[in-house]
Amino acid sequence: MNPIAKQLNNTIETDNPFLMEMLSDIGKNLFFPKGILSQSAEAKKKAHKLNATIGIATEKGKTMRLSSVMDAINGIRAKESLTYAPSYGIPALRKIWQDSIFEKNPSLAGKKISLPVVACGITHAVSVFADIWIDPGDVIIVPDMMWGNYNLILNVRKGGIISRYPMFSEEGGFNLAAFEEKVLNEAKNRDKITVLLNFPHNPSGYTVTEKEGSAIVKILTDVAEKGTNVIVVADDAYFGLFYEDAAIKESIFARLCSAHPRLLAVKLDGATKENYVWGLRVGFITYGCVVEGDPAPVYDALEKKTAGCVRGSISNASHLGQTIILKSMQDQRYHTEKKEKFEILKSRAKRVKETLLDPGYKDAWDVYPFNSGYFMCIKLKTVDAETLRVHLLEKYGVGLISIGKKNLRIAFSCLEETDIRELFDIVLQGVEDLMAS
């Protein structure tokens, strides 16, 4: 094992030995290398005559660039866009994003969390998390309705065991009984479990209520208290898009990050959906845990391991993407613009709810609970979801996503309000077509 990794492990072990038990074999061995990076940083400070350490090309003391590229960037300087960003992410962006986490999650008041480490979107953040914390054979608890990429990353790539529970109860709402049963059963014979929570949920568009959120926290804390190490991953890709009063308005991360020494909370979020910059691919990985004494050294060690994982996979996320997001968040128009876009999506969700109250749809499908995010789902009663999806696409030019045999996902985020009624009427017509045939 590299001496730097050993040193980081010693820091973690001293302040919270349970975290060392949770780390994967890769996670235990990860570190942030010094070598070229540290030598270049030292040269940047002291090489006042000539600096031949930087792995970029320069010209007349400035970053070499093509005018055709700079014209497309439109005013962002080459050193803020074309050069390499740190593997940790741009420091100012990490700080402003951490500040925004505290601002959006009142339960974090007075608590200590790590500085976010920048990933190349939340998909990459999930992959980095898996490298650091998941070994082959580890169990990851998720609902039966889940984003398909979890399986590719956690099961196919990492060899983790996906263990599912029914997302919704028959009465409607989050299935707390099934969730608790699954958590307790998996914890019986394991030293470590990982629980992945995704609110607003993809594909259903559901966010738990305050009561449900409190119950989730208690279930997981009780399991940790009984001696099982618990990693809770909050995939907050659609964070902030909460449309109804009943939905919890902050991340479950905020309630869990100081719950118990045996419980590690990991927040995966990003500008991707929150700031409507999907293709810029900027996500964040943030840690919250209980340690004895000052948590700063432990967080520093976790950040170094995480940045080392980024360094060892993609080197760093796009400097240009990070700079654009940073400048936007520093702009005085930022909060006003975000509220304007939120209201558009909220209005679309409201229109979907109103449309689906029509009793003319009741024989064709049931509606899963939804109160947030980009999506909602219907459960078909009489026809196969994939058969209907293909029929709607080929006959009516309408595209939806089928999930399993009975579920269709509708992304109202990309529908104008005026198109919502027409879409559901076409879906109903498609069901009737298949029934008639």
DODO-894832 format. One record per residue (C-alpha): x, y, z. Coordinates in nm, 3 decimals. Example, Ala and Ser with C-alpha at 12.3 -4.5 7.8 and 13.67 -1.06 7.14 Angstrom:
# residues 2
<kolnu <1.230 -0.450 0.780>>
<kolnu <1.367 -0.106 0.714>>
# end
This chain:
# residues 437
<kolnu <0.000 0.000 0.000>>
<kolnu <0.123 0.348 -0.086>>
<kolnu <0.252 0.538 0.220>>
<kolnu <0.017 0.828 0.147>>
<kolnu <-0.282 0.591 0.149>>
<kolnu <-0.160 0.446 0.479>>
<kolnu <-0.140 0.793 0.628>>
<kolnu <-0.493 0.879 0.515>>
<kolnu <-0.620 0.549 0.655>>
<kolnu <-0.453 0.616 0.990>>
<kolnu <-0.630 0.952 1.010>>
<kolnu <-0.967 0.794 0.940>>
<kolnu <-0.905 0.497 1.171>>
<kolnu <-0.810 0.723 1.461>>
<kolnu <-1.121 0.940 1.449>>
<kolnu <-1.381 0.688 1.329>>
<kolnu <-1.270 0.325 1.283>>
<kolnu <-1.612 0.230 1.142>>
<kolnu <-1.537 0.434 0.830>>
<kolnu <-1.233 0.218 0.767>>
<kolnu <-1.453 -0.090 0.786>>
<kolnu <-1.687 0.064 0.527>>
<kolnu <-1.420 0.150 0.269>>
<kolnu <-1.381 -0.089 -0.023>>
<kolnu <-1.043 -0.246 -0.094>>
<kolnu <-0.994 0.016 -0.363>>
<kolnu <-1.104 0.288 -0.121>>
<kolnu <-0.849 0.178 0.136>>
<kolnu <-0.574 0.195 -0.125>>
<kolnu <-0.676 0.527 -0.280>>
<kolnu <-0.476 0.844 -0.224>>
<kolnu <-0.412 1.172 -0.399>>
<kolnu <-0.067 1.155 -0.558>>
<kolnu <0.199 1.414 -0.498>>
<kolnu <0.460 1.359 -0.770>>
<kolnu <0.408 1.577 -1.077>>
<kolnu <0.110 1.759 -0.930>>
<kolnu <0.286 1.874 -0.614>>
<kolnu <0.604 1.960 -0.802>>
<kolnu <0.404 2.167 -1.053>>
<kolnu <0.225 2.347 -0.771>>
<kolnu <0.557 2.425 -0.604>>
<kolnu <0.701 2.549 -0.932>>
<kolnu <0.398 2.771 -0.991>>
<kolnu <0.482 2.954 -0.668>>
<kolnu <0.863 2.969 -0.696>>
<kolnu <0.970 2.930 -1.062>>
<kolnu <0.980 3.304 -1.132>>
<kolnu <1.222 3.272 -1.427>>
<kolnu <1.111 2.967 -1.628>>
<kolnu <0.851 2.703 -1.549>>
<kolnu <0.875 2.387 -1.760>>
<kolnu <0.647 2.171 -1.544>>
<kolnu <0.302 2.247 -1.683>>
<kolnu <0.143 1.987 -1.908>>
<kolnu <-0.017 2.245 -2.136>>
<kolnu <0.113 2.460 -2.422>>
<kolnu <0.170 2.833 -2.373>>
<kolnu <0.249 3.121 -2.606>>
<kolnu <0.393 3.459 -2.501>>
<kolnu <0.314 3.383 -2.139>>
<kolnu <-0.049 3.292 -2.201>>
<kolnu <-0.242 2.973 -2.258>>
<kolnu <-0.213 2.867 -2.622>>
<kolnu <-0.550 2.872 -2.792>>
<kolnu <-0.733 2.869 -3.124>>
<kolnu <-0.936 3.178 -3.210>>
<kolnu <-1.212 2.955 -3.344>>
<kolnu <-1.240 2.797 -3.000>>
<kolnu <-1.225 3.123 -2.806>>
<kolnu <-1.494 3.279 -3.025>>
<kolnu <-1.726 2.991 -2.937>>
<kolnu <-1.654 3.031 -2.564>>
<kolnu <-1.758 3.395 -2.587>>
<kolnu <-1.561 3.589 -2.331>>
<kolnu <-1.431 3.330 -2.083>>
<kolnu <-1.054 3.351 -2.060>>
<kolnu <-0.844 3.058 -2.181>>
<kolnu <-0.691 3.000 -1.837>>
<kolnu <-1.044 2.961 -1.698>>
<kolnu <-1.164 2.725 -1.968>>
<kolnu <-0.892 2.546 -2.165>>
<kolnu <-0.649 2.456 -1.889>>
<kolnu <-0.682 2.160 -1.653>>
<kolnu <-0.899 2.203 -1.347>>
<kolnu <-0.784 2.050 -1.017>>
<kolnu <-0.899 1.691 -0.968>>
<kolnu <-1.086 1.814 -0.660>>
<kolnu <-1.264 2.076 -0.871>>
<kolnu <-1.225 2.453 -0.885>>
<kolnu <-1.189 2.571 -0.522>>
<kolnu <-1.432 2.861 -0.558>>
<kolnu <-1.697 2.634 -0.712>>
<kolnu <-1.656 2.376 -0.435>>
<kolnu <-1.703 2.646 -0.172>>
<kolnu <-2.003 2.814 -0.333>>
<kolnu <-2.170 2.475 -0.383>>
<kolnu <-2.108 2.382 -0.020>>
<kolnu <-2.258 2.717 0.086>>
<kolnu <-2.562 2.641 -0.129>>
<kolnu <-2.602 2.299 0.040>>
<kolnu <-2.621 2.469 0.378>>
<kolnu <-2.860 2.731 0.242>>
<kolnu <-3.097 2.470 0.097>>
<kolnu <-3.084 2.232 0.397>>
<kolnu <-3.169 2.407 0.725>>
<kolnu <-3.113 2.086 0.925>>
<kolnu <-2.740 2.123 0.853>>
<kolnu <-2.714 2.432 1.073>>
<kolnu <-2.424 2.385 1.313>>
<kolnu <-2.309 2.062 1.149>>
<kolnu <-1.982 1.992 0.969>>
<kolnu <-1.968 1.836 0.623>>
<kolnu <-1.688 1.790 0.373>>
<kolnu <-1.614 2.025 0.088>>
<kolnu <-1.776 1.877 -0.223>>
<kolnu <-1.542 1.709 -0.470>>
<kolnu <-1.635 1.772 -0.833>>
<kolnu <-1.727 1.480 -1.058>>
<kolnu <-1.817 1.469 -1.426>>
<kolnu <-2.191 1.466 -1.362>>
<kolnu <-2.384 1.257 -1.111>>
<kolnu <-2.339 0.938 -1.314>>
<kolnu <-1.965 0.973 -1.263>>
<kolnu <-2.027 1.063 -0.898>>
<kolnu <-2.212 0.733 -0.849>>
<kolnu <-1.923 0.550 -1.015>>
<kolnu <-1.662 0.724 -0.798>>
<kolnu <-1.868 0.646 -0.488>>
<kolnu <-1.886 0.281 -0.593>>
<kolnu <-1.510 0.258 -0.641>>
<kolnu <-1.443 0.395 -0.294>>
<kolnu <-1.713 0.219 -0.093>>
<kolnu <-1.842 -0.093 -0.276>>
<kolnu <-1.667 -0.432 -0.293>>
<kolnu <-1.794 -0.730 -0.495>>
<kolnu <-2.068 -0.900 -0.294>>
<kolnu <-2.167 -0.588 -0.099>>
<kolnu <-2.541 -0.529 -0.086>>
<kolnu <-2.701 -0.208 -0.211>>
<kolnu <-3.066 -0.155 -0.114>>
<kolnu <-3.280 0.027 -0.372>>
<kolnu <-3.653 0.041 -0.456>>
<kolnu <-3.796 -0.180 -0.729>>
<kolnu <-3.851 0.128 -0.946>>
<kolnu <-3.502 0.264 -1.003>>
<kolnu <-3.276 0.441 -1.252>>
<kolnu <-3.128 0.172 -1.476>>
<kolnu <-2.774 0.306 -1.455>>
<kolnu <-2.753 0.195 -1.091>>
<kolnu <-2.746 -0.162 -1.211>>
<kolnu <-2.471 -0.097 -1.466>>
<kolnu <-2.252 0.087 -1.217>>
<kolnu <-2.314 -0.096 -0.891>>
<kolnu <-2.384 -0.449 -1.011>>
<kolnu <-2.224 -0.496 -1.353>>
<kolnu <-1.912 -0.287 -1.296>>
<kolnu <-1.860 -0.329 -0.922>>
<kolnu <-2.015 -0.670 -0.852>>
<kolnu <-2.247 -0.536 -0.583>>
<kolnu <-2.574 -0.712 -0.508>>
<kolnu <-2.883 -0.503 -0.585>>
<kolnu <-3.151 -0.579 -0.325>>
<kolnu <-3.495 -0.433 -0.398>>
<kolnu <-3.810 -0.348 -0.205>>
<kolnu <-4.146 -0.220 -0.336>>
<kolnu <-4.130 0.160 -0.367>>
<kolnu <-4.496 0.229 -0.293>>
<kolnu <-4.743 0.088 -0.045>>
<kolnu <-5.094 -0.012 -0.149>>
<kolnu <-5.227 0.287 0.043>>
<kolnu <-5.002 0.522 -0.155>>
<kolnu <-4.680 0.689 -0.049>>
<kolnu <-4.340 0.547 0.036>>
<kolnu <-4.351 0.183 0.149>>
<kolnu <-4.193 0.222 0.493>>
<kolnu <-4.288 -0.130 0.604>>
<kolnu <-4.119 -0.292 0.303>>
<kolnu <-3.818 -0.062 0.337>>
<kolnu <-3.771 -0.145 0.705>>
<kolnu <-3.813 -0.517 0.642>>
<kolnu <-3.553 -0.510 0.365>>
<kolnu <-3.303 -0.310 0.571>>
<kolnu <-3.340 -0.533 0.876>>
<kolnu <-3.315 -0.855 0.675>>
<kolnu <-3.001 -0.745 0.493>>
<kolnu <-2.843 -0.621 0.817>>
<kolnu <-2.893 -0.954 0.995>>
<kolnu <-2.599 -1.132 0.835>>
<kolnu <-2.386 -0.840 0.715>>
<kolnu <-2.137 -0.607 0.875>>
<kolnu <-2.216 -0.335 0.621>>
<kolnu <-2.517 -0.234 0.414>>
<kolnu <-2.553 0.046 0.160>>
<kolnu <-2.888 0.219 0.113>>
<kolnu <-2.944 0.435 -0.192>>
<kolnu <-3.216 0.699 -0.161>>
<kolnu <-3.318 0.911 -0.458>>
<kolnu <-3.559 1.202 -0.396>>
<kolnu <-3.708 1.344 -0.612>>
<kolnu <-3.726 0.991 -0.739>>
<kolnu <-3.645 0.879 -1.091>>
<kolnu <-3.866 0.742 -1.248>>
<kolnu <-4.172 0.813 -1.032>>
<kolnu <-4.120 1.178 -0.938>>
<kolnu <-4.196 1.109 -0.571>>
<kolnu <-4.036 1.275 -0.269>>
<kolnu <-4.108 1.146 0.081>>
<kolnu <-4.309 1.347 0.331>>
<kolnu <-4.167 1.483 0.655>>
<kolnu <-4.320 1.190 0.842>>
<kolnu <-4.178 0.935 0.598>>
<kolnu <-3.838 1.105 0.600>>
<kolnu <-3.822 1.099 0.980>>
<kolnu <-3.916 0.730 0.981>>
<kolnu <-3.640 0.649 0.729>>
<kolnu <-3.385 0.827 0.948>>
<kolnu <-3.498 0.634 1.255>>
<kolnu <-3.490 0.297 1.080>>
<kolnu <-3.135 0.350 0.954>>
<kolnu <-3.009 0.498 1.281>>
<kolnu <-3.152 0.206 1.479>>
<kolnu <-2.974 -0.041 1.251>>
<kolnu <-2.647 0.145 1.303>>
<kolnu <-2.706 0.148 1.679>>
<kolnu <-2.743 -0.230 1.674>>
<kolnu <-2.394 -0.271 1.525>>
<kolnu <-2.426 -0.269 1.144>>
<kolnu <-2.224 -0.016 0.944>>
<kolnu <-2.464 0.180 0.725>>
<kolnu <-2.373 0.384 0.417>>
<kolnu <-2.659 0.602 0.297>>
<kolnu <-2.623 0.752 -0.049>>
<kolnu <-2.853 1.043 -0.128>>
<kolnu <-2.881 1.079 -0.505>>
<kolnu <-3.013 1.435 -0.517>>
<kolnu <-3.001 1.477 -0.894>>
<kolnu <-3.337 1.659 -0.905>>
<kolnu <-3.299 1.839 -0.575>>
<kolnu <-3.511 2.150 -0.520>>
<kolnu <-3.788 2.057 -0.762>>
<kolnu <-4.047 2.001 -0.488>>
<kolnu <-4.398 2.105 -0.598>>
<kolnu <-4.624 2.019 -0.305>>
<kolnu <-4.625 2.119 0.062>>
<kolnu <-4.623 1.760 0.187>>
<kolnu <-4.288 1.678 0.023>>
<kolnu <-3.979 1.714 0.238>>
<kolnu <-3.791 2.023 0.123>>
<kolnu <-3.436 1.919 0.203>>
<kolnu <-3.204 1.629 0.136>>
<kolnu <-3.226 1.318 0.354>>
<kolnu <-2.848 1.368 0.376>>
<kolnu <-2.905 1.662 0.611>>
<kolnu <-3.096 1.444 0.858>>
<kolnu <-2.847 1.155 0.847>>
<kolnu <-2.500 1.311 0.833>>
<kolnu <-2.469 1.337 1.213>>
<kolnu <-2.699 1.052 1.312>>
<kolnu <-2.454 0.787 1.437>>
<kolnu <-2.081 0.697 1.425>>
<kolnu <-2.163 0.382 1.227>>
<kolnu <-2.360 0.577 0.967>>
<kolnu <-2.192 0.751 0.674>>
<kolnu <-2.404 0.988 0.467>>
<kolnu <-2.294 1.063 0.111>>
<kolnu <-2.462 1.332 -0.096>>
<kolnu <-2.442 1.308 -0.475>>
<kolnu <-2.580 1.614 -0.646>>
<kolnu <-2.499 1.852 -0.924>>
<kolnu <-2.565 2.151 -1.140>>
<kolnu <-2.678 1.910 -1.412>>
<kolnu <-3.052 1.928 -1.341>>
<kolnu <-3.062 2.184 -1.061>>
<kolnu <-2.914 2.453 -1.285>>
<kolnu <-3.040 2.318 -1.619>>
<kolnu <-2.693 2.252 -1.763>>
<kolnu <-2.719 1.882 -1.844>>
<kolnu <-2.437 1.865 -2.098>>
<kolnu <-2.184 2.055 -1.887>>
<kolnu <-2.145 1.739 -1.674>>
<kolnu <-2.068 1.884 -1.331>>
<kolnu <-2.167 1.686 -1.022>>
<kolnu <-2.050 1.680 -0.661>>
<kolnu <-1.966 1.424 -0.391>>
<kolnu <-2.006 1.539 -0.029>>
<kolnu <-1.958 1.345 0.297>>
<kolnu <-2.123 1.375 0.636>>
<kolnu <-2.029 1.159 0.936>>
<kolnu <-1.974 1.153 1.310>>
<kolnu <-1.615 1.164 1.433>>
<kolnu <-1.447 1.218 1.766>>
<kolnu <-1.306 1.568 1.790>>
<kolnu <-1.239 1.788 1.489>>
<kolnu <-1.388 1.629 1.173>>
<kolnu <-1.167 1.834 0.939>>
<kolnu <-0.880 1.578 0.915>>
<kolnu <-1.122 1.294 0.835>>
<kolnu <-1.303 1.498 0.573>>
<kolnu <-0.969 1.602 0.427>>
<kolnu <-0.867 1.235 0.402>>
<kolnu <-1.197 1.140 0.236>>
<kolnu <-1.168 1.429 -0.007>>
<kolnu <-0.814 1.323 -0.099>>
<kolnu <-0.925 0.964 -0.162>>
<kolnu <-1.217 1.090 -0.370>>
<kolnu <-1.002 1.330 -0.570>>
<kolnu <-0.752 1.048 -0.619>>
<kolnu <-1.031 0.836 -0.763>>
<kolnu <-1.127 1.118 -1.001>>
<kolnu <-0.761 1.164 -1.092>>
<kolnu <-0.726 0.793 -1.164>>
<kolnu <-1.032 0.778 -1.391>>
<kolnu <-1.089 1.103 -1.582>>
<kolnu <-0.814 1.326 -1.435>>
<kolnu <-1.059 1.612 -1.377>>
<kolnu <-1.400 1.742 -1.477>>
<kolnu <-1.426 2.009 -1.746>>
<kolnu <-1.271 2.340 -1.643>>
<kolnu <-1.498 2.524 -1.884>>
<kolnu <-1.811 2.359 -1.747>>
<kolnu <-1.712 2.439 -1.389>>
<kolnu <-1.630 2.801 -1.474>>
<kolnu <-1.962 2.857 -1.647>>
<kolnu <-2.151 2.723 -1.345>>
<kolnu <-1.941 2.925 -1.100>>
<kolnu <-1.998 3.249 -1.293>>
<kolnu <-2.370 3.176 -1.312>>
<kolnu <-2.397 3.113 -0.937>>
<kolnu <-2.211 3.440 -0.871>>
<kolnu <-2.446 3.632 -1.100>>
<kolnu <-2.711 3.849 -0.933>>
<kolnu <-2.975 3.703 -1.167>>
<kolnu <-2.909 3.344 -1.057>>
<kolnu <-3.178 3.295 -0.789>>
<kolnu <-3.444 3.482 -0.987>>
<kolnu <-3.377 3.276 -1.298>>
<kolnu <-3.390 2.949 -1.104>>
<kolnu <-3.723 3.045 -0.948>>
<kolnu <-3.866 3.127 -1.292>>
<kolnu <-3.773 2.785 -1.430>>
<kolnu <-3.897 2.610 -1.115>>
<kolnu <-4.238 2.774 -1.153>>
<kolnu <-4.262 2.653 -1.514>>
<kolnu <-4.197 2.293 -1.409>>
<kolnu <-4.429 2.321 -1.109>>
<kolnu <-4.707 2.446 -1.334>>
<kolnu <-4.655 2.151 -1.570>>
<kolnu <-4.672 1.906 -1.280>>
<kolnu <-4.994 2.069 -1.162>>
<kolnu <-5.144 2.039 -1.510>>
<kolnu <-5.053 1.668 -1.519>>
<kolnu <-5.228 1.616 -1.184>>
<kolnu <-5.537 1.801 -1.299>>
<kolnu <-5.550 1.612 -1.629>>
<kolnu <-5.522 1.272 -1.464>>
<kolnu <-5.823 1.340 -1.241>>
<kolnu <-6.035 1.270 -1.550>>
<kolnu <-6.229 0.949 -1.474>>
<kolnu <-6.201 0.855 -1.842>>
<kolnu <-5.850 0.723 -1.774>>
<kolnu <-5.931 0.506 -1.471>>
<kolnu <-5.992 0.181 -1.662>>
<kolnu <-5.663 0.213 -1.851>>
<kolnu <-5.414 0.290 -1.573>>
<kolnu <-5.341 0.387 -1.216>>
<kolnu <-5.121 0.685 -1.133>>
<kolnu <-4.820 0.642 -0.903>>
<kolnu <-4.777 0.917 -0.643>>
<kolnu <-4.565 1.209 -0.765>>
<kolnu <-4.494 1.553 -0.623>>
<kolnu <-4.154 1.659 -0.756>>
<kolnu <-3.879 1.624 -1.016>>
<kolnu <-3.904 1.571 -1.392>>
<kolnu <-4.114 1.255 -1.419>>
<kolnu <-4.429 1.069 -1.327>>
<kolnu <-4.537 0.710 -1.390>>
<kolnu <-4.858 0.531 -1.474>>
<kolnu <-4.930 0.163 -1.410>>
<kolnu <-5.113 0.006 -1.702>>
<kolnu <-5.405 -0.223 -1.620>>
<kolnu <-5.476 -0.403 -1.948>>
<kolnu <-5.179 -0.389 -2.190>>
<kolnu <-4.805 -0.450 -2.192>>
<kolnu <-4.596 -0.135 -2.142>>
<kolnu <-4.334 -0.206 -2.409>>
<kolnu <-4.597 -0.308 -2.663>>
<kolnu <-4.782 0.016 -2.598>>
<kolnu <-4.464 0.223 -2.610>>
<kolnu <-4.375 0.091 -2.956>>
<kolnu <-4.734 0.132 -3.080>>
<kolnu <-4.749 0.495 -2.963>>
<kolnu <-4.416 0.571 -3.124>>
<kolnu <-4.491 0.407 -3.459>>
<kolnu <-4.856 0.510 -3.504>>
<kolnu <-4.876 0.845 -3.325>>
<kolnu <-4.516 0.968 -3.307>>
<kolnu <-4.531 0.985 -2.928>>
<kolnu <-4.226 0.879 -2.726>>
<kolnu <-4.243 0.744 -2.371>>
<kolnu <-4.027 0.511 -2.159>>
<kolnu <-4.150 0.164 -2.062>>
<kolnu <-4.031 0.020 -1.730>>
<kolnu <-4.105 -0.345 -1.673>>
<kolnu <-4.429 -0.496 -1.796>>
<kolnu <-4.677 -0.241 -1.667>>
<kolnu <-4.515 0.097 -1.610>>
<kolnu <-4.476 0.395 -1.842>>
<kolnu <-4.264 0.696 -1.748>>
<kolnu <-4.368 1.039 -1.873>>
<kolnu <-4.116 1.324 -1.859>>
<kolnu <-4.343 1.625 -1.815>>
<kolnu <-4.026 1.834 -1.786>>
<kolnu <-4.004 1.840 -2.166>>
<kolnu <-4.377 1.892 -2.236>>
<kolnu <-4.541 2.229 -2.284>>
<kolnu <-4.851 2.267 -2.069>>
<kolnu <-5.067 2.288 -2.378>>
<kolnu <-4.946 1.942 -2.490>>
<kolnu <-5.014 1.753 -2.167>>
<kolnu <-5.383 1.674 -2.217>>
<kolnu <-5.320 1.567 -2.576>>
<kolnu <-5.042 1.331 -2.470>>
<kolnu <-5.256 1.142 -2.220>>
<kolnu <-5.545 1.125 -2.464>>
<kolnu <-5.312 0.968 -2.720>>
<kolnu <-5.187 0.718 -2.463>>
<kolnu <-5.547 0.626 -2.387>>
<kolnu <-5.619 0.587 -2.758>>
<kolnu <-5.314 0.361 -2.787>>
<kolnu <-5.445 0.141 -2.506>>
<kolnu <-5.781 0.118 -2.677>>
<kolnu <-5.615 0.031 -3.008>>
<kolnu <-5.430 -0.261 -2.850>>
<kolnu <-5.738 -0.379 -2.664>>
<kolnu <-5.940 -0.377 -2.987>>
<kolnu <-5.676 -0.578 -3.171>>
# end
